[in-house]
């Protein structure tokens, strides 16, 4: 698992998710100055964390995508162990 640099926007997003926040692109831009939340989530996922996407409809009828940090399913963990046993690494 890669470590994240504490001075980056990626770490700020990760820290919010780790502390239980569900972030939308608008919230990330307003709070942390993140222009592309999807890219930051991609980096967090590549560091080995399970970030899930949840779609919902806001009160004004707009479709919103939220990102939350979660626990990987047993199937994903099993696939990781299988890949490692086959010698596949990142």
ABEGO torsion letter per residue (X at the ends): XBBBBAABAAAAAAAAAAAGBBBBAAAAAAAAGBABAAAAAAAAAAAGBBBBBBBBBBAAGBBBBBBBBBBBBAAAAAAAAAAAAAGBBX
